[in-house]
Each structure stands twice: as C-alpha cells, then as structure tokens.
Amino acid sequence: MHIPKENPAINEWAPSWAQFIPDEEQLQNFLNWGYFSYELKMPDGTPISDKPSKVLSLNSNICYDLNFDAFTHFEDPGNMLQWFENELNDLEKQEGSAIVLAHVPNLDECLR
C-alpha cells in the first residue's frame, strides 16, 4: 500500500510544481499523491469562460515502463481514478471543459 508523501519523484519535483497549484487543497493532493486540478483563469483572476474550465493533472507513474514498483502494486494510490471520474462528471454536469495532463506519454507504455 502506498503512503502519502512517500513518493521520491513527487518529493523531488514538488518545489518546482508548487508554484503552479494555487489552491491549498489541490497542492496537498499533489504533495501526497502527485495529481491535482485547478481552474483556468485569466492573469487578473477572472474565469476564462462563463462555464467551468479546469486543468486536471494525473500522476501517470503507473504507466512508466521503468517503474518496477508498479508491477507489484495494483491499487489506485490516493484514489486518483475515482477523483478523476468525479472531476469529469462535475464538469460535464456544468457543461464545463478540461485539459488533461499526464507526465508519462500514454502511447505504448501504459498497458494496465
């Protein structure tokens, strides 16, 4: 079982990424599990649209073919997939939109 804040890669990159995650709850989600969301806004803080628009950033380490730890763990650390589904359902209900990011390309590496 994975433990929050026990991912060396996330811990190494957290200082660089923290500046892009203005929401404290989502920052903690990233620091714990490596995934987060935030609302897209103009530089002055106003929404970019009258409907919600978000960036959803996934922790796709499970897809990295040199992540040998992933071969022995089949759970969803931090319930990311349920979180992702909830975020998308919420946006769909509001006729919103999302930009989905993942740091490991999902071409031929993500076989699970």
C-alpha positions in Angstrom: 0.0 0.0 0.0 1.3 3.5 -0.9 1.6 6.1 1.8 1.1 9.8 1.2 4.3 11.8 0.7 6.3 8.6 0.2 7.0 9.0 -3.5 10.6 10.1 -4.1 9.8 11.5 -7.6 7.0 13.7 -6.3 9.1 14.9 -3.3 11.9 15.8 -5.7 9.7 17.8 -8.1 7.3 19.3 -5.5 9.2 22.6 -5.1 9.1 23.2 -8.9 5.5 22.4 -9.3 4.0 24.0 -6.2 4.1 27.5 -7.9 1.5 26.2 -10.5 -1.0 25.0 -7.9 -2.6 28.0 -6.2 -5.3 26.0 -4.4 -4.1 24.7 -1.0 -6.3 21.6 -1.0 -5.1 20.7 -4.5 -1.5 21.4 -3.6 -1.8 19.0 -0.7 -3.3 16.4 -3.1 -0.3 16.8 -5.4 2.2 16.6 -2.5 0.5 13.4 -1.2 -0.3 11.6 -4.4 1.0 13.5 -7.5 -2.3 14.6 -9.0 -4.3 17.8 -8.9 -6.7 20.2 -10.6 -7.1 23.9 -10.8 -9.5 26.3 -12.5 -8.3 28.1 -15.6 -8.3 31.8 -15.1 -7.1 34.9 -16.8 -4.0 36.6 -15.4 -6.2 39.0 -13.5 -8.0 36.1 -11.8 -11.3 36.2 -13.8 -12.6 33.0 -15.2 -11.8 32.3 -18.9 -15.4 31.4 -19.6 -18.8 31.5 -18.1 -18.6 27.7 -17.7 -16.0 26.0 -15.6 -12.7 25.1 -17.2 -10.1 23.1 -15.4 -6.7 21.6 -15.8 -6.6 18.0 -14.5 -3.1 16.7 -13.9 -2.8 13.0 -13.4 0.0 11.0 -11.8 0.8 8.6 -14.6 3.8 6.9 -13.0 1.9 3.7 -13.2 2.4 3.9 -17.0 6.2 4.4 -16.8 7.7 1.1 -18.0 10.8 1.5 -15.8 8.6 2.0 -12.6 9.3 -1.5 -11.4 7.3 -0.8 -8.2 4.1 -0.6 -10.4 4.4 -4.3 -11.3 3.7 -5.3 -7.7 1.1 -2.7 -6.7 -2.3 -2.9 -8.4 -4.2 -0.4 -6.2 -5.1 3.2 -7.1 -2.9 5.3 -4.8 -4.8 8.2 -3.4 -8.0 7.1 -5.3 -6.9 9.1 -8.3 -9.2 7.3 -10.8 -12.2 8.0 -8.6 -11.1 11.6 -8.2 -10.7 11.9 -12.0 -14.1 10.4 -12.6 -15.7 12.8 -10.1 -13.9 15.8 -11.6 -15.1 14.9 -15.1 -18.7 14.2 -14.0 -18.8 17.5 -12.2 -17.6 19.4 -15.3 -20.0 17.5 -17.5 -22.9 18.5 -15.3 -21.9 22.1 -15.6 -21.1 21.9 -19.3 -17.5 22.7 -18.5 -14.3 21.7 -20.1 -11.0 20.2 -19.1 -7.4 20.0 -20.2 -5.9 16.7 -19.0 -2.2 16.4 -18.4 -0.1 13.3 -17.7 3.7 13.4 -17.5 4.2 9.9 -18.9 3.1 9.6 -22.5 0.2 7.1 -22.8 1.3 5.7 -26.2 2.6 2.2 -25.7 3.8 2.3 -22.2 0.5 2.2 -20.3 -0.6 -1.4 -20.6 -2.5 -1.6 -17.3 
